[in-house]
């Protein structure tokens, strides 16, 4: 199981085991990571699972699709590394990925 680290805006880290083929949002929810509300349940219809992808992982995961990019426009503090965690499926090669949470999601 890959290890994923979610980092709250305050710097508190949550290193969790991520189940392959689950989304990063589902991983955060099942591990009680604060700051991922997932109001729409993963339907890409809100931006309450907004995250920042750290390091080279942004390039490895690719760009958001049009629907995700549209939803990110409604989010606060969008950065070039912004993604919706409901749109990123966990794969075996994601071990060590670090995900930051925006200040607005605390």
Protein Blocks (a to p, Z undefined) as FASTA:
>chain_A
ZZdddddfkopacdddddehiafklmmmmnopghilolnnonopacklgccdehjllmmn
opadfklmmmmmmpghiafkbccfklpccdfklgoiacdddfklZZ
